[in-house]
């Protein structure tokens, strides 16, 4: 990005004078500047972190997930770099660790971890719920699945956080369309239910609607939109509304279990249908 640059390089090349650098730019990392006229974006800070490393790092973690198109991510998370450096500046986290060539992808000259390596790093470093939410986003954006990441789990056997990673990866689901849906899905699982199906297609032959998550046998599902299509009720679905942010995931899970019991469905049989 032309509006992000290394100050000392610009001065050495004669592209800017010290006065121009001082008046037209501001620092975001040591010796890395952004134009004062630019509206700071996450992408600019990522490029800035790469420039700060003198173009020697690999962008990893949540920053890599965002670059791969993950539709929701923590904007406030520090930018993770795979780089040997013991004292990075605020806003950057460096990790001196092994990475293989097939785990790196070049995007417009900047190196990022592949979706598979990105998923592994997120899975082994973040708390379960946050990890699964980000993993769902990576899966939805790239099509990567847990089965694609298992070879890396084997490759790095013994690495810190792998036990945590296995748990998070086993819960990864590209069918979750938002962080909210990821939280609701985990609440159902934590409530003693098997992993629900996600993005369930319901049709009468002419009209089609989708249940965000649920169980097809007993036809009990969760919908996060404020006005679920009438088709779902006509087709026999019992729908739990979860669009209200004040409705906690735990309460939604309680409602789902109650509806399953009310319908006379034996909860234990859901495990054989999942």
For each residue, the residues with C-beta under 8 A, 3 or more apart:
1: 4 43 44 47
2: 5
3: 34 35 37 38 44
4: 1 28 32 33 34 35 44 47 48 51
5: 2 9 10 15 25 32 33 51
6: 9 10 31 32 33 51 54
7: 10 11 16 21 25 27 31 32 33
8: 11 12 31
9: 5 6 12 13
10: 5 6 7 13 15 16 21 33
11: 7 8 14 15 16 17 18 21
12: 8 9
13: 9 10
14: 11
15: 5 10 11
16: 7 10 11 20 21 24 25
17: 11 20 21
18: 11 21 22
19: 22 23
20: 16 17 23 24 25
21: 7 10 11 16 17 18 24 25 33
22: 18 19 25
23: 19 20
24: 16 20 21 35 36 37
25: 5 7 16 20 21 22 33 34 35 36
26: 33 34 36
27: 7 30 31 32 33 34
28: 4 32 33 34 40 44 45 48 91
29: 32 48 49 51 52 89 91 92
30: 27 52 89
31: 6 7 8 27 52
32: 4 5 6 7 27 28 29 48 49 51 52
33: 4 5 6 7 10 21 25 26 27 28
34: 3 4 25 26 27 28 38 40 44 48
35: 3 4 24 25 38
36: 24 25 26
37: 3 24
38: 3 34 35 44
39:
40: 28 34 44 45
41: 44 45
42: 45 46 63 66 75
43: 1 46 47 67
44: 1 3 4 28 34 38 40 41 47 48
45: 28 40 41 42 48 49 79 91
46: 42 43 49 50 59 63 66 67 79 110
47: 1 4 43 44 50 51 110
48: 4 28 29 32 34 44 45 51 52
49: 29 32 45 46 52 53 57 59 63 79 81 91 92
50: 46 47 53 55 57 59 81 110 111
51: 4 5 6 29 32 47 48 54 55
52: 29 30 31 32 48 49 89 92
53: 49 50 56 57 81 83 85
54: 6 51
55: 50 51
56: 53 83
57: 49 50 53 81 82 83 94 111
58: 81 82 83 99 104 111 112 113
59: 46 49 50 63 64 67 79 80 81 110 111 112 113
60: 63 64 80 81 82 95 112 113 117 118 121
61: 64 65 77 79 80 93 113 118 121 122 125
62: 65 66 70 73 74 77 80 122 134
63: 42 46 49 59 60 66 67 77 79 80
64: 59 60 61 67 68 80 112 113 118 121
65: 61 62 68 70 73 118 122 134 137 138 141
66: 42 46 62 63 69 70 73
67: 43 46 59 63 64 107 112
68: 64 65 112 115 118 138 141 142
69: 66 141 142
70: 62 65 66 73 134 137 138 140 141
71: 137 140 141 178
72: 133 137 178 179
73: 62 65 66 70 77 134 137
74: 62 77 130 134
75: 42
76:
77: 61 62 63 73 74
78: 91 92 93
79: 45 46 49 59 61 63 91 92 93
80: 59 60 61 62 63 64 92 93 94 95 121
81: 49 50 53 57 58 59 60 85 88 92 93 94 95
82: 57 58 60 94 95 96 97 99 113
83: 53 56 57 58 88 94 95 96
84: 94 96
85: 53 81 88 94 96
86: 94
87:
88: 81 83 85 92 93 94
89: 29 30 52 92
90:
91: 28 29 45 49 78 79
92: 29 49 52 78 79 80 81 88 89
93: 61 78 79 80 81 88
94: 57 80 81 82 83 84 85 86 88
95: 60 80 81 82 83
96: 82 83 84 85
97: 82
98: 156
99: 58 82 103 104 113 117
100: 103 104 155
101: 104
102: 114
103: 99 100 113 114 116 117 152
104: 58 99 100 101 111 112 113 114 117
105: 111 112 113 114
106: 109 110 111 112
107: 67 110 111 112
108:
109: 106
110: 46 47 50 59 106 107
111: 50 57 58 59 104 105 106 107
112: 58 59 60 64 67 68 104 105 106 107 118
113: 58 59 60 61 64 82 99 103 104 105 117 118 121
114: 102 103 104 105 117 118
115: 68 118 119 138 142 144 148
116: 103 119 120 144 148 149 151 152
117: 60 99 103 104 113 114 120 121 152
118: 60 61 64 65 68 112 113 114 115 121 122 138
119: 115 116 122 123 135 138 139 144 146 148 149 169 172
120: 116 117 123 124 149 152 153 156 165 169
121: 60 61 64 80 113 117 118 124 125
122: 61 62 65 118 119 125 126 131 134 135 138 168
123: 119 120 126 131 135 149 161 164 165 166 168 169 172
124: 120 121 159 160 161 162 164 165 168
125: 61 121 122 131 161
126: 122 123 130 131 134 168
127: 130 131
128: 131 132 164 167 168 171 186
129: 132 133 182 183 186
130: 74 126 127 133 134
131: 122 123 125 126 127 128 134 135 164 168
132: 128 129 135 136 168 171 172 182 186
133: 72 129 130 136 137 176 179 182 183
134: 62 65 70 73 74 122 126 130 131 137 138
135: 119 122 123 131 132 138 139 168 169 171 172
136: 132 133 139 140 172 173 174 176 179 181 182
137: 65 70 71 72 73 133 134 140 141 179
138: 65 68 70 115 118 119 122 134 135 141 142 144
139: 119 135 136 142 143 144 145 172 173 174
140: 70 71 136 137 174 175 176 177
141: 65 68 69 70 71 137 138
142: 68 69 115 138 139
143: 139 174
144: 115 116 119 138 139 148 149
145: 139 148 149 172 174
146: 119 149 150 169 170 172
147: 150
148: 115 116 119 144 145 151
149: 116 119 120 123 144 145 146 152 153 169
150: 146 147 153 154 169
151: 116 148 154 155
152: 103 116 117 120 149 155 156
153: 120 149 150 156 157 162 165 166 169
154: 150 151 157
155: 100 151 152
156: 98 120 152 153 159 162
157: 153 154 162
158: 162
159: 124 156 162
160: 124
161: 123 124 125 164 165
162: 124 153 156 157 158 159 165 166
163: 166 167
164: 123 124 128 131 161 167 168
165: 120 123 124 153 161 162 168 169
166: 123 153 162 163 169 170
167: 128 163 164 170 171
168: 122 123 124 126 128 131 132 135 164 165 171 172
169: 119 120 123 135 146 149 150 153 165 166 172
170: 146 166 167
171: 128 132 135 167 168 185 186 189 195
172: 119 123 132 135 136 139 145 146 168 169
173: 136 139 176 182 185 195 198
174: 136 139 140 143 145 198
175: 140 197 198 199 213
176: 133 136 140 173 181 182 185 198 213
177: 140 181 199 212 224
178: 71 72 181 182 224
179: 72 133 136 137 182 183
180: 183 184 224 242 245
181: 136 176 177 178 184 185 198 212 213 224
182: 129 132 133 136 173 176 178 179 185 186
183: 129 133 179 180 186 187 249
184: 180 181 187 188 212 213 222 224 242 249 252 253
185: 171 173 176 181 182 188 189 195 196 198 213
186: 128 129 132 171 182 183 189 190 249
187: 183 184 190 191 248 249 250 252 253
188: 184 185 191 193 195 196 213 222 252 253 256
189: 171 185 186 193 194 195
190: 186 187 253
191: 187 188 250 253 254 256 257
192: 257 267
193: 188 189 196 215 253 256 257 260 267 270
194: 189 270 271 273 274
195: 171 173 185 188 189 274
196: 185 188 193 213 214 215 221 222 274
197: 175 200 213 214 215 216 274
198: 173 174 175 176 181 185 212 213
199: 175 177 210 211 212 213
200: 197 210 211 212 213 214 216 221
201: 208 210
202: 208 209 210 211 231 232 235 237
203: 206 207 208 209 231
204: 207 231 234 235
205:
206: 203
207: 203 204 229 231
208: 201 202 203 231
209: 202 203 228 229 231 232
210: 199 200 201 202
211: 199 200 202 214 221 222 223 232 237 239
212: 177 181 184 198 199 200 221 222 223 224 225 242
213: 175 176 181 184 185 188 196 197 198 199 200 221 222
214: 196 197 200 211 219 220 221 222 237 256
215: 193 196 197 218 219 220 221 260 270 273
216: 197 200 219 273
217: 265 269 270 273
218: 215 238 259 260 263 265 270
219: 214 215 216 235 236 237 238
220: 214 215 237 238 240 256 259 260 263 265
221: 196 200 211 212 213 214 215 232 237 238 239 240
222: 184 188 196 211 212 213 214 239 240 242 252 256
223: 211 212 228 232 239 240 241 242 243
224: 177 178 180 181 184 212 242 243
225: 212 228 243
226: 241 243 244
227:
228: 209 223 225 232 233 239 241
229: 207 209 232
230: 233 234
231: 202 203 204 207 208 209 234 235
232: 202 209 211 221 223 228 229 235 237 239
233: 228 230 236 237 239
234: 204 230 231
235: 202 204 219 231 232
236: 219 233
237: 202 211 214 219 220 221 232 233
238: 218 219 220 221 259 263
239: 211 221 222 223 228 232 233
240: 220 221 222 223 252 255 256 259
241: 223 226 228 244 247
242: 180 184 212 222 223 224 247 249 252
243: 223 224 225 226 247
244: 226 241 247
245: 180
246:
247: 241 242 243 244 251 252
248: 187 251 252
249: 183 184 186 187 242 252 253
250: 187 191 253 254
251: 247 248 254 255
252: 184 187 188 222 240 242 247 248 249 255 256
253: 184 187 188 190 191 193 249 250 256 257
254: 191 250 251 257 258
255: 240 251 252 258 259
256: 188 191 193 214 220 222 240 252 253 259 260
257: 191 192 193 253 254 260 261 267
258: 254 255 261 262
259: 218 220 238 240 255 256 262 263
260: 193 215 218 220 256 257 263 265 267 270
261: 257 258 264 265 267
262: 258 259
263: 218 220 238 259 260
264: 261
265: 217 218 220 260 261 269 270
266: 269
267: 192 193 257 260 261 270
268: 271
269: 217 265 266 272 273
270: 193 194 215 217 218 260 265 267 273 274
271: 194 268 274
272: 269
273: 194 215 216 217 269 270
274: 194 195 196 197 270 271
